[in-house]
């Protein structure tokens, strides 16, 4: 089974997963609400129930799953354009977005560097990529993440996920970094395109 097929077949259960992820996403939403108005791309939009919080932006929301886009479109938001699209191979022009949001997406794609490379291609100079993701911390959870790898693949994500291994980020400027959640397992990053 290909990676993206997980969400093609299991989109209907994602609202339950979203309830758990919302605990961390409130910090992300606050960051986005504080940004000046602009063109915003959200990759892997999921259910899209949060998009009403981006009302000051012109939003393009993409997801590889037709079921996810179906759920997201139910929000009936006039400032959002929904499209079924793979975030690693978009058809957007170069440098057309002010902001790109990657929320809980990096650890579920086959190649996070490929996704980020495409994100930087469509991002304007000095534009910002806002990332929320789990990153394996340097504490006892590192062992748990490492041992959980064989099981995490069943659920289509990388449990052992190290920030320093994502070299696409290291070539840009990290403007903001905040560890959140229990054991500081999740991080919000704001990366500025050089």
Protein Blocks (a to p, Z undefined) as FASTA:
>chain_A
ZZklmmmmmmmmmmmmmmmmmmmmmmmmmmmmmpccdddddehklnolmmmmmmmpccdd
ddfbfklmmmmmmnopakbccddddfklccbdehkbfbdcdehklmmcfblmlmmmmmmm
mpcehiacdddddddddbfklmmmmmmmmmmmmnopafbacfklmmmlmmpccfbdcded
ehhlaccdddddZZ
